[in-house]
Amino acid sequence: MSLLDFFYPRWKHYDKEIRLCAVKKLDNKKKLAKIARKDPEEDIREAAVQKLENQNLLTEIAKSDPSYIIRCMAAERLQNQDLLMKIIKEDTLVENDTIFNIRREAVKKMEEQTILADIAKNAKDKRIRKQASGKLKDQIILVDIVMNDESLDVRRTIIANITDQALLQAIMADVAENESIIADIAKSAKDKGIRREAVEKLKDQTILADIAKNDIRASVRLEAVKKLQNQAILADIAKSDEDVIVRQEAVEKLKDQAILADIAKNDESSYVQKTAINRITDQVILHAILEYITINNPDDQEKAIGWMRRIKDKAILADIAKNFKDRGVRQEAVKKLEDQDALIDIAKNDKDASIRREAVKKLVDQAILAKIAKNDKDKKVRREAMKKLEDQAALADIAKNDQDASIRLEAVKKLKDQTILADIAKNDKSIDILHETVKKLKDQAALASIAKNNEVLIWVRQEAVKKLEDQAFLLDIAKNDKDASTRLEAVKKLKDQIALADITKKDKDESVRQEAMEKLSDQAALADIVKNNEIPVCDRLEAVKKLKDQVALADIAKNEDILVWIRRETVKKLEDQAILSDIVKNDEDSSIREEAMAEIWKLKNKQSN
């Protein structure tokens, strides 16, 4: 440090740290310009440039400062569009990456669209053209550059900046035969819909393969895959694309059975697996993969069954049905089997009852079904055979003789012979079978026998009564059965008026009497009930309600031996004024006379209206 340093300003101090602090505090533009031009230290010139606003000075520094960083910084601070253009177009600048970066900073600051268009069209460096194109807004100019620029990078950058979809569609229509530009649009347009449209126009398999593998949008990759033919590329996409739909489309176009088998084994998507399975036709491969899956993924039964369902070969299906380890797969194989010999063998001999049962479902031989229904050790298998059995002799034998009531029941359900059903109804001790027999019986004697049998459950007897039509049987039950509810069911079906009247008078159960009364219409019988003082009053009143015969009603109304309130109800039903007048004159009971007078007034009012 010299004595003179005390007299120099701090921005001229020999110690660069002191100079740097001084520059950061300095506001004098002339001094800052001097420092920016001449200070030997880069970081001090940089601090000065950061405070400069003079556009000419910044342009000078951007062109001439020995430091690349400072020149870029100066270019970045430029606002004047003409000066920026000078830097961009300056011919004296030697072309290298450093100069490119300074020009790039100038292009970043450029906003004048006319100048940007000129740069985008005419700059020698394609990187500058590309950068200028990225800032252009005029869609028509962008289209012009797309059509004429020789650089693929420039064209694709512009296509990415064209937002007018109609323009892009117009370009595609105008250059329909130019695969190169169509490919640029397919790869670079921002709108996925436009990219898809471009892909639809492409034929070049190499370009399509590139798009199918690399486009960021699954929908665009999908369109490319739809047009691909190369099996190797399709196989690669089918195995590696992250999108399920794209992989599935690729699988749909694959032919190689071995590749399809590999995808079906290993793809993480069940949809893709199923698509691959559906494309495999080689039966031997299907069988081999089925065994592979069962060994390597013993818990994935659904997948194994999916494979099995693709197998159509009869011999392979029979082998799977008999010998495969997985029960579910064997069951599915049996369901697909049509060979009756193989099915009979399985139904008779398989150790697994569930497999035998599946085989029985497909059998048609009645003799075999009868043997299985009688002899199989498993109740469910026998019941399944019963469902298929139609032979009435075999069914009758099982219905009468099988030790298992549930099997006998299944046989009864299929029997048609009334004699056999009647015999079973008499002899079988199972309530369920008796009930089922009643439902199927039409024979009146057999039904009557069940209905009268006091050892049979009441509800079964009642079901038998409901099916009876024979009036003699019904009358016998209605009069003599010990159970009121059973008598009631018989009364519901009786038609004989004399019998109904007799039941109305004599049955001990009110509900039975009421039902008989409900069905009674014979006027003489009803009148007789009303007059009978031994019959409960409520029943006699019900009979009055059903009486219509005016002579009978008059006879009851005048009969003073009958209870007053019954006579009164009878008076209410009289329509003959002469009879009513006679009652008014002669009846000893005032309430009866009053009721008769009231009825006369009603009749007169009715006539006057």
C-alpha positions as CSV (number, residue, x, y, z in Angstrom):
1,M,0.0,0.0,0.0
2,S,1.4,3.4,-1.1
3,L,0.8,6.8,0.4
4,L,-1.1,7.8,-2.7
5,D,-3.8,5.2,-2.0
6,F,-5.0,7.6,0.7
7,F,-5.7,10.2,-1.9
8,Y,-7.3,7.9,-4.6
9,P,-11.0,7.0,-4.5
10,R,-11.7,3.6,-3.1
11,W,-12.9,2.2,-6.5
12,K,-9.3,2.7,-7.6
13,H,-7.7,1.2,-4.6
14,Y,-5.0,-1.4,-5.2
15,D,-6.8,-4.0,-3.0
16,K,-9.4,-5.6,-5.2
17,E,-11.7,-6.4,-2.3
18,I,-11.8,-2.8,-1.3
19,R,-12.5,-1.8,-5.0
20,L,-15.3,-4.4,-5.2
21,C,-17.0,-3.1,-2.1
22,A,-16.7,0.4,-3.4
23,V,-18.2,-0.6,-6.8
24,K,-21.2,-2.2,-5.2
25,K,-21.9,1.1,-3.4
26,L,-21.1,3.3,-6.4
27,D,-23.9,5.0,-8.4
28,N,-21.9,7.3,-10.7
29,K,-22.7,6.0,-14.2
30,K,-19.5,7.4,-15.8
31,K,-17.3,5.8,-13.2
32,L,-19.1,2.5,-13.4
33,A,-18.7,2.6,-17.2
34,K,-14.9,3.2,-16.8
35,I,-14.6,0.3,-14.3
36,A,-16.7,-2.0,-16.6
37,R,-14.3,-1.2,-19.5
38,K,-10.9,-1.1,-17.8
39,D,-10.7,-2.8,-14.4
40,P,-8.4,-5.8,-14.7
41,E,-10.4,-7.9,-12.3
42,E,-13.3,-9.9,-13.9
43,D,-15.5,-9.9,-10.7
44,I,-15.1,-6.1,-10.4
45,R,-16.1,-5.5,-14.0
46,E,-19.0,-7.9,-13.5
47,A,-20.2,-5.9,-10.4
48,A,-20.0,-2.7,-12.5
49,V,-21.9,-4.3,-15.5
50,Q,-24.7,-5.4,-13.2
51,K,-25.3,-1.7,-12.4
52,L,-25.1,-0.4,-16.0
53,E,-28.1,0.6,-18.1
54,N,-26.5,2.4,-21.0
55,Q,-27.5,0.2,-24.0
56,N,-24.6,1.2,-26.3
57,L,-22.0,0.5,-23.5
58,L,-23.6,-2.8,-22.7
59,T,-23.5,-3.7,-26.5
60,E,-19.8,-2.8,-26.6
61,I,-19.1,-4.9,-23.6
62,A,-21.2,-7.8,-24.9
63,K,-19.0,-7.8,-28.1
64,S,-15.6,-7.1,-26.7
65,D,-15.1,-8.0,-23.0
66,P,-12.5,-10.8,-22.7
67,S,-14.8,-12.6,-20.2
68,Y,-17.5,-14.8,-21.6
69,I,-19.5,-14.5,-18.4
70,I,-19.4,-10.7,-18.5
71,R,-20.3,-10.6,-22.2
72,C,-23.3,-12.8,-21.6
73,M,-24.3,-10.7,-18.6
74,A,-24.1,-7.6,-20.7
75,A,-26.2,-9.2,-23.5
76,E,-28.7,-10.3,-20.9
77,R,-29.1,-6.6,-19.6
78,L,-29.8,-5.3,-23.1
79,Q,-33.3,-4.0,-23.8
80,N,-32.8,-2.1,-27.1
81,Q,-34.1,-4.3,-29.9
82,D,-31.8,-2.8,-32.6
83,L,-28.7,-3.3,-30.5
84,L,-29.7,-6.8,-29.7
85,M,-30.1,-7.5,-33.4
86,K,-26.6,-6.1,-34.1
87,I,-25.2,-8.7,-31.6
88,I,-27.2,-11.5,-33.1
89,K,-26.2,-10.6,-36.7
90,E,-22.6,-9.3,-36.0
91,D,-20.4,-10.8,-38.7
92,T,-17.2,-9.9,-37.0
93,L,-17.9,-12.3,-34.2
94,V,-16.0,-15.5,-34.7
95,E,-18.4,-18.5,-34.8
96,N,-17.9,-20.7,-31.8
97,D,-19.9,-22.0,-28.8
98,T,-19.1,-18.9,-26.7
99,I,-20.3,-16.5,-29.4
100,F,-23.4,-18.7,-29.9
101,N,-24.2,-18.4,-26.2
102,I,-23.9,-14.6,-26.3
103,R,-26.2,-14.5,-29.3
104,R,-28.5,-16.9,-27.6
105,E,-28.7,-14.4,-24.6
106,A,-29.5,-11.6,-27.1
107,V,-32.3,-13.7,-28.8
108,K,-33.8,-14.3,-25.3
109,K,-34.1,-10.5,-24.9
110,M,-35.5,-10.0,-28.3
111,E,-39.2,-9.3,-28.5
112,E,-39.6,-7.6,-31.9
113,Q,-41.5,-10.1,-34.0
114,T,-40.3,-8.8,-37.3
115,I,-36.7,-9.1,-36.3
116,L,-37.3,-12.6,-34.8
117,A,-38.9,-13.7,-38.1
118,D,-35.9,-12.5,-40.0
119,I,-33.5,-14.3,-37.7
120,A,-35.6,-17.5,-37.7
121,K,-35.6,-17.5,-41.5
122,N,-32.0,-16.3,-42.3
123,A,-29.6,-16.9,-39.4
124,K,-26.8,-19.2,-40.5
125,D,-26.6,-21.0,-37.2
126,K,-29.6,-23.4,-37.0
127,R,-29.5,-23.2,-33.2
128,I,-30.2,-19.4,-33.4
129,R,-33.0,-20.0,-36.0
130,K,-34.5,-22.6,-33.7
131,Q,-34.3,-20.3,-30.7
132,A,-35.8,-17.4,-32.6
133,S,-38.6,-19.6,-34.0
134,G,-39.5,-20.6,-30.5
135,K,-40.3,-16.9,-29.7
136,L,-42.4,-16.3,-32.8
137,K,-46.1,-15.8,-32.4
138,D,-47.2,-15.3,-36.1
139,Q,-48.6,-18.8,-37.0
140,I,-48.3,-18.1,-40.8
141,I,-44.6,-17.3,-40.5
142,L,-44.1,-20.4,-38.5
143,V,-45.8,-22.5,-41.2
144,D,-43.6,-20.9,-43.8
145,I,-40.5,-21.9,-41.9
146,V,-41.8,-25.4,-41.4
147,M,-42.3,-25.8,-45.1
148,N,-38.8,-24.4,-46.0
149,D,-36.2,-24.8,-43.3
150,E,-33.7,-27.6,-44.0
151,S,-33.1,-28.3,-40.3
152,L,-35.1,-31.1,-38.6
153,D,-34.6,-29.5,-35.2
154,V,-35.8,-26.1,-36.4
155,R,-38.9,-27.6,-38.0
156,R,-39.8,-29.7,-35.0
157,T,-39.3,-26.7,-32.6
158,I,-41.7,-24.6,-34.7
159,I,-44.3,-27.4,-35.0
160,A,-44.2,-27.6,-31.2
161,N,-45.0,-23.9,-31.0
162,I,-47.9,-23.9,-33.5
163,T,-51.0,-23.8,-31.5
164,D,-53.5,-23.4,-34.3
165,Q,-54.6,-26.9,-35.0
166,A,-56.3,-25.9,-38.2
167,L,-53.0,-24.7,-39.6
168,L,-51.3,-27.9,-38.7
169,Q,-54.1,-29.8,-40.4
170,A,-53.7,-27.6,-43.4
171,I,-50.0,-28.3,-43.5
172,M,-50.6,-32.1,-43.4
173,A,-53.1,-31.7,-46.2
174,D,-50.7,-29.6,-48.3
175,V,-47.8,-32.0,-47.8
176,A,-49.7,-35.3,-47.8
177,E,-47.0,-37.0,-49.8
178,N,-44.1,-35.5,-47.7
179,E,-43.6,-38.2,-45.0
180,S,-40.7,-36.1,-43.5
181,I,-42.9,-33.1,-42.6
182,I,-45.8,-35.4,-41.5
183,A,-43.3,-37.2,-39.3
184,D,-42.2,-33.9,-37.8
185,I,-45.8,-33.1,-36.9
186,A,-46.4,-36.6,-35.6
187,K,-43.3,-36.2,-33.3
188,S,-43.4,-32.6,-32.3
189,A,-46.9,-31.1,-32.3
190,K,-48.0,-30.2,-28.8
191,D,-51.6,-31.3,-29.3
192,K,-51.9,-35.0,-29.0
193,G,-54.9,-35.1,-31.3
194,I,-52.8,-33.5,-34.1
195,R,-50.0,-36.0,-33.5
196,R,-52.5,-38.8,-33.7
197,E,-53.9,-37.4,-37.0
198,A,-50.3,-37.2,-38.4
199,V,-49.6,-40.8,-37.3
200,E,-52.7,-41.9,-39.1
201,K,-51.2,-40.5,-42.4
202,L,-47.8,-42.1,-41.9
203,K,-46.7,-45.3,-43.7
204,D,-43.0,-45.4,-42.9
205,Q,-42.5,-48.3,-40.5
206,T,-39.3,-46.9,-39.1
207,I,-41.0,-43.6,-38.2
208,L,-44.0,-45.3,-36.8
209,A,-41.8,-47.6,-34.7
210,D,-40.0,-44.5,-33.3
211,I,-43.3,-42.9,-32.3
212,A,-44.7,-46.1,-31.0
213,K,-41.8,-46.5,-28.7
214,N,-41.1,-42.9,-27.7
215,D,-44.1,-40.6,-27.8
216,I,-45.0,-39.4,-24.3
217,R,-48.7,-39.8,-24.9
218,A,-50.1,-43.4,-24.8
219,S,-52.9,-42.5,-27.2
220,V,-50.4,-41.4,-29.9
221,R,-48.3,-44.5,-29.3
222,L,-51.5,-46.5,-29.7
223,E,-52.2,-45.0,-33.1
224,A,-48.7,-45.8,-34.2
225,V,-48.9,-49.4,-33.0
226,K,-52.2,-49.8,-35.0
227,K,-50.2,-49.2,-38.2
228,L,-47.1,-51.2,-37.3
229,Q,-46.5,-54.5,-39.0
230,N,-43.0,-55.4,-37.9
231,Q,-43.4,-58.4,-35.5
232,A,-40.2,-57.8,-33.6
233,I,-41.0,-54.2,-32.8
234,L,-44.6,-55.2,-31.9
235,A,-43.2,-57.8,-29.6
236,D,-40.9,-55.3,-27.9
237,I,-43.7,-52.8,-27.4
238,A,-46.0,-55.6,-26.1
239,K,-43.4,-56.5,-23.5
240,S,-42.2,-53.1,-22.5
241,D,-44.7,-50.3,-23.0
242,E,-45.9,-48.8,-19.7
243,D,-49.5,-48.4,-20.9
244,V,-51.8,-51.5,-20.7
245,I,-53.9,-50.4,-23.8
246,V,-50.8,-49.9,-25.9
247,R,-49.4,-53.3,-24.9
248,Q,-52.8,-54.9,-25.5
249,E,-53.0,-53.4,-29.1
250,A,-49.5,-54.7,-29.8
251,V,-50.5,-58.2,-28.6
252,E,-53.5,-58.1,-30.8
253,K,-51.2,-57.8,-33.8
254,L,-48.7,-60.5,-32.7
255,K,-48.6,-63.9,-34.4
256,D,-45.6,-65.6,-32.9
257,Q,-47.1,-68.2,-30.5
258,A,-44.0,-68.4,-28.3
259,I,-43.9,-64.7,-27.7
260,L,-47.6,-64.6,-27.0
261,A,-47.1,-67.4,-24.5
262,D,-44.3,-65.5,-22.8
263,I,-46.5,-62.4,-22.5
264,A,-49.4,-64.4,-21.3
265,K,-47.2,-65.9,-18.5
266,N,-45.5,-62.7,-17.4
267,D,-47.5,-59.5,-18.2
268,E,-48.6,-57.8,-15.0
269,S,-52.0,-56.9,-16.5
270,S,-54.7,-59.6,-16.6
271,Y,-56.2,-57.8,-19.6
272,V,-53.0,-58.2,-21.6
273,Q,-52.7,-61.7,-20.4
274,K,-56.2,-62.6,-21.6
275,T,-55.6,-60.9,-24.9
276,A,-52.4,-63.0,-25.4
277,I,-54.3,-66.2,-24.3
278,N,-57.0,-65.5,-26.9
279,R,-54.3,-65.2,-29.6
280,I,-52.7,-68.5,-28.8
281,T,-54.1,-71.4,-30.9
282,D,-51.3,-74.0,-30.5
283,Q,-52.9,-76.6,-28.2
284,V,-49.5,-78.1,-27.2
285,I,-48.2,-74.7,-26.1
286,L,-51.4,-74.0,-24.2
287,H,-51.1,-77.3,-22.4
288,A,-47.4,-76.7,-21.6
289,I,-48.0,-73.2,-20.3
290,L,-50.9,-74.5,-18.2
291,E,-48.5,-76.9,-16.5
292,Y,-45.9,-74.2,-16.1
293,I,-48.3,-71.8,-14.4
294,T,-49.6,-74.4,-12.0
295,I,-46.0,-75.3,-11.0
296,N,-44.7,-71.7,-10.7
297,N,-47.9,-70.0,-9.5
298,P,-49.9,-72.6,-7.6
299,D,-52.1,-70.0,-6.0
300,D,-53.1,-68.3,-9.2
301,Q,-55.9,-70.6,-10.1
302,E,-57.8,-68.0,-12.1
303,K,-54.9,-67.6,-14.5
304,A,-54.5,-71.4,-14.9
305,I,-58.2,-71.7,-15.6
306,G,-58.0,-68.9,-18.2
307,W,-55.3,-71.0,-20.0
308,M,-57.3,-74.2,-19.8
309,R,-60.4,-72.6,-21.3
310,R,-58.3,-72.0,-24.5
311,I,-57.8,-75.7,-24.9
312,K,-60.1,-77.4,-27.4
313,D,-58.3,-80.7,-28.1
314,K,-60.4,-83.5,-26.8
315,A,-57.5,-85.8,-25.8
316,I,-55.7,-82.9,-24.0
317,L,-58.9,-81.9,-22.2
318,A,-59.5,-85.5,-21.1
319,D,-55.9,-85.8,-19.8
320,I,-56.3,-82.5,-17.9
321,A,-59.6,-83.6,-16.4
322,K,-58.2,-86.9,-15.2
323,N,-54.7,-86.1,-14.2
324,F,-54.1,-82.4,-13.5
325,K,-53.2,-81.6,-9.9
326,D,-55.3,-78.5,-9.5
327,R,-59.0,-79.3,-8.7
328,G,-60.4,-76.1,-10.2
329,V,-58.6,-76.6,-13.5
330,R,-59.8,-80.2,-13.6
331,Q,-63.4,-79.1,-13.0
332,E,-63.2,-76.5,-15.8
333,A,-61.7,-79.2,-18.1
334,V,-64.6,-81.5,-17.3
335,K,-67.1,-78.7,-18.1
336,K,-65.5,-78.4,-21.6
337,L,-65.5,-82.2,-22.2
338,E,-68.0,-83.6,-24.6
339,D,-66.6,-87.1,-24.9
340,Q,-69.2,-89.4,-23.1
341,D,-66.7,-92.2,-22.6
342,A,-64.2,-90.0,-20.9
343,L,-67.0,-88.4,-18.8
344,I,-68.4,-91.9,-17.8
345,D,-64.9,-92.9,-16.8
346,I,-64.5,-89.8,-14.6
347,A,-68.0,-90.0,-13.2
348,K,-67.4,-93.6,-12.1
349,N,-63.8,-93.6,-11.0
350,D,-62.4,-90.2,-10.1
351,K,-61.4,-90.1,-6.4
352,D,-62.6,-86.5,-6.0
353,A,-66.4,-86.2,-5.5
354,S,-66.6,-82.7,-6.9
355,I,-64.9,-83.8,-10.2
356,R,-67.3,-86.8,-10.4
357,R,-70.2,-84.4,-9.8
358,E,-69.1,-82.2,-12.7
359,A,-68.8,-85.2,-15.0
360,V,-72.3,-86.4,-14.0
361,K,-73.8,-83.0,-15.0
362,K,-72.8,-83.8,-18.6
363,L,-73.8,-87.5,-18.8
364,V,-76.8,-88.5,-21.0
365,D,-76.8,-92.3,-20.5
366,Q,-79.8,-93.0,-18.3
367,A,-78.6,-96.5,-17.2
368,I,-75.2,-95.0,-16.1
369,L,-77.0,-92.2,-14.3
370,A,-79.3,-94.6,-12.5
371,K,-76.3,-96.7,-11.3
372,I,-74.5,-93.5,-10.0
373,A,-77.7,-92.2,-8.4
374,K,-78.0,-95.5,-6.5
375,N,-74.4,-96.4,-5.7
376,D,-72.1,-93.4,-5.5
377,K,-70.6,-92.9,-2.0
378,D,-71.1,-89.1,-2.1
379,K,-74.6,-87.8,-1.5
380,K,-74.1,-84.7,-3.7
381,V,-73.0,-86.8,-6.7
382,R,-76.0,-89.1,-6.3
383,R,-78.3,-86.0,-6.1
384,E,-76.7,-84.6,-9.3
385,A,-77.3,-87.9,-11.1
386,M,-80.9,-87.7,-9.9
387,K,-81.3,-84.3,-11.5
388,K,-80.3,-85.8,-14.9
389,L,-82.4,-89.0,-14.5
390,E,-85.7,-89.2,-16.4
391,D,-86.3,-93.0,-16.4
392,Q,-89.5,-93.5,-14.3
393,A,-88.7,-97.1,-13.3
394,A,-85.3,-96.1,-12.0
395,L,-86.8,-93.1,-10.2
396,A,-89.5,-95.2,-8.6
397,D,-86.9,-97.7,-7.4
398,I,-84.9,-95.0,-5.8
399,A,-87.9,-93.1,-4.4
400,K,-89.1,-96.3,-2.6
401,N,-85.9,-97.9,-1.6
402,D,-83.0,-95.5,-1.1
403,Q,-82.0,-95.2,2.5
404,D,-81.3,-91.4,2.2
405,A,-84.5,-89.4,2.5
406,S,-83.0,-86.4,0.6
407,I,-82.3,-88.7,-2.4
408,R,-85.7,-90.2,-2.2
409,L,-87.1,-86.7,-2.2
410,E,-85.2,-85.8,-5.4
411,A,-86.7,-88.9,-7.0
412,V,-90.2,-88.1,-5.9
413,K,-89.9,-84.6,-7.4
414,K,-89.3,-86.2,-10.9
415,L,-91.9,-89.0,-10.6
416,K,-95.1,-88.8,-12.7
417,D,-96.8,-92.1,-12.1
418,Q,-99.8,-91.5,-9.7
419,T,-100.0,-95.1,-8.5
420,I,-96.4,-95.0,-7.4
421,L,-96.8,-91.6,-5.8
422,A,-99.8,-92.9,-3.9
423,D,-97.9,-95.9,-2.7
424,I,-95.0,-93.7,-1.5
425,A,-97.5,-91.4,0.2
426,K,-98.9,-94.4,2.2
427,N,-95.6,-95.9,3.1
428,D,-92.8,-93.3,3.4
429,K,-92.3,-91.8,6.8
430,S,-90.5,-88.7,5.7
431,I,-92.6,-85.6,6.2
432,D,-90.7,-83.8,3.4
433,I,-91.4,-86.6,1.0
434,L,-95.0,-86.9,2.0
435,H,-95.4,-83.1,1.4
436,E,-93.8,-83.4,-2.0
437,T,-96.0,-86.4,-2.9
438,V,-99.1,-84.4,-1.9
439,K,-98.0,-81.6,-4.2
440,K,-97.7,-84.0,-7.1
441,L,-100.8,-86.2,-6.4
442,K,-104.0,-85.9,-8.3
443,D,-105.6,-89.2,-7.2
444,Q,-108.5,-88.3,-5.0
445,A,-108.6,-91.5,-2.9
446,A,-104.9,-91.2,-2.2
447,L,-105.2,-87.5,-1.2
448,A,-108.2,-88.3,1.0
449,S,-106.3,-91.1,2.7
450,I,-103.5,-88.6,3.6
451,A,-106.0,-85.9,4.6
452,K,-107.7,-88.3,7.0
453,N,-104.6,-89.8,8.5
454,N,-104.3,-88.3,12.0
455,E,-100.7,-89.4,12.3
456,V,-99.7,-87.1,9.4
457,L,-98.7,-83.5,10.3
458,I,-101.7,-81.1,10.1
459,W,-100.2,-78.8,7.5
460,V,-99.5,-81.8,5.1
461,R,-103.1,-83.0,5.6
462,Q,-104.4,-79.5,4.8
463,E,-102.3,-79.5,1.6
464,A,-104.0,-82.8,0.7
465,V,-107.5,-81.3,1.4
466,K,-106.7,-78.3,-0.8
467,K,-106.1,-80.6,-3.7
468,L,-109.3,-82.6,-3.1
469,E,-112.2,-82.1,-5.5
470,D,-114.3,-85.2,-4.5
471,Q,-117.3,-83.8,-2.6
472,A,-118.0,-87.0,-0.6
473,F,-114.4,-87.1,0.7
474,L,-114.6,-83.4,1.5
475,L,-117.9,-83.8,3.3
476,D,-116.6,-86.7,5.4
477,I,-113.5,-84.6,6.5
478,A,-115.6,-81.4,7.0
479,K,-118.0,-83.3,9.4
480,N,-115.7,-85.7,11.1
481,D,-112.1,-84.6,11.3
482,K,-111.0,-83.9,14.8
483,D,-108.8,-80.9,13.7
484,A,-110.8,-77.7,13.2
485,S,-108.3,-76.2,10.8
486,T,-108.5,-79.3,8.6
487,R,-112.3,-79.2,8.7
488,L,-112.1,-75.5,7.7
489,E,-110.1,-76.3,4.6
490,A,-112.6,-79.0,3.6
491,V,-115.6,-76.6,4.1
492,K,-113.9,-74.0,1.8
493,K,-114.2,-76.6,-1.0
494,L,-117.7,-77.9,-0.2
495,K,-120.6,-77.0,-2.5
496,D,-123.5,-79.0,-0.9
497,Q,-125.9,-76.5,0.7
498,I,-127.6,-79.0,3.0
499,A,-124.2,-80.1,4.3
500,L,-123.1,-76.5,4.7
501,A,-126.3,-75.7,6.6
502,D,-125.7,-78.8,8.8
503,I,-122.1,-77.7,9.6
504,T,-123.3,-74.1,10.3
505,K,-125.7,-75.5,12.9
506,K,-123.5,-78.2,14.5
507,D,-119.8,-77.5,14.2
508,K,-118.2,-76.6,17.5
509,D,-115.6,-74.2,16.0
510,E,-116.7,-70.7,15.2
511,S,-114.3,-70.2,12.3
512,V,-115.6,-73.4,10.6
513,R,-119.3,-72.3,11.2
514,Q,-118.5,-68.9,9.8
515,E,-116.9,-70.4,6.7
516,A,-119.9,-72.6,6.1
517,M,-122.2,-69.7,6.6
518,E,-120.1,-67.6,4.1
519,K,-120.7,-70.3,1.5
520,L,-124.4,-70.9,2.3
521,S,-126.9,-69.3,0.0
522,D,-130.0,-71.6,0.3
523,Q,-132.8,-69.2,1.7
524,A,-134.8,-72.0,3.5
525,A,-131.7,-73.2,5.2
526,L,-130.7,-69.7,6.2
527,A,-134.2,-69.0,7.6
528,D,-134.1,-72.3,9.5
529,I,-130.8,-71.2,11.1
530,V,-132.3,-67.8,12.1
531,K,-135.3,-69.5,13.8
532,N,-133.2,-72.0,15.7
533,N,-132.8,-70.7,19.2
534,E,-130.1,-73.4,20.0
535,I,-127.7,-71.8,17.5
536,P,-125.5,-69.0,18.8
537,V,-127.0,-65.5,18.2
538,C,-124.0,-64.3,16.3
539,D,-124.4,-67.1,13.7
540,R,-128.2,-66.4,13.4
541,L,-127.5,-62.7,12.8
542,E,-125.0,-63.7,10.0
543,A,-127.8,-65.8,8.5
544,V,-130.1,-62.8,8.6
545,K,-127.5,-60.8,6.6
546,K,-127.6,-63.4,3.9
547,L,-131.5,-63.7,3.8
548,K,-133.2,-62.1,0.8
549,D,-136.5,-64.0,0.7
550,Q,-139.2,-61.5,1.8
551,V,-141.7,-64.2,2.9
552,A,-139.1,-65.8,5.1
553,L,-138.0,-62.5,6.5
554,A,-141.7,-61.5,7.3
555,D,-142.3,-64.8,9.0
556,I,-139.2,-64.2,11.3
557,A,-140.0,-60.6,11.9
558,K,-143.6,-61.5,13.1
559,N,-142.5,-64.5,15.2
560,E,-142.5,-63.2,18.8
561,D,-140.8,-66.4,20.0
562,I,-137.6,-65.2,18.3
563,L,-135.2,-62.8,20.1
564,V,-136.1,-59.1,19.7
565,W,-132.8,-57.9,18.2
566,I,-132.8,-60.7,15.6
567,R,-136.4,-59.7,14.7
568,R,-135.3,-56.1,14.5
569,E,-132.5,-56.9,12.1
570,T,-135.0,-58.9,10.0
571,V,-137.4,-55.9,9.9
572,K,-134.5,-53.7,8.5
573,K,-134.4,-56.0,5.4
574,L,-138.2,-56.0,4.7
575,E,-139.3,-54.1,1.6
576,D,-143.1,-54.8,1.6
577,Q,-144.9,-51.8,3.1
578,A,-148.1,-53.9,3.8
579,I,-146.1,-56.3,6.0
580,L,-144.3,-53.4,7.7
581,S,-147.7,-51.7,8.3
582,D,-149.1,-54.9,9.8
583,I,-146.1,-55.1,12.2
584,V,-146.6,-51.4,13.2
585,K,-150.3,-52.1,14.0
586,N,-150.0,-55.5,15.7
587,D,-146.6,-56.2,17.2
588,E,-146.5,-56.1,21.0
589,D,-142.8,-54.9,21.1
590,S,-142.5,-51.1,20.7
591,S,-138.9,-51.3,19.5
592,I,-140.1,-53.6,16.7
593,R,-142.9,-51.3,15.8
594,E,-140.6,-48.3,15.7
595,E,-138.1,-50.1,13.5
596,A,-141.0,-51.1,11.1
597,M,-142.1,-47.4,11.0
598,A,-138.6,-46.2,10.3
599,E,-138.4,-48.6,7.4
600,I,-141.7,-47.5,6.0
601,W,-140.4,-43.8,6.0
602,K,-137.3,-44.9,4.2
603,L,-139.3,-46.7,1.5
604,K,-141.6,-43.7,1.1
605,N,-138.6,-41.3,0.8
606,K,-137.0,-43.6,-1.7
607,Q,-140.3,-43.7,-3.8
608,S,-140.6,-39.9,-3.7
609,N,-137.1,-39.4,-4.9
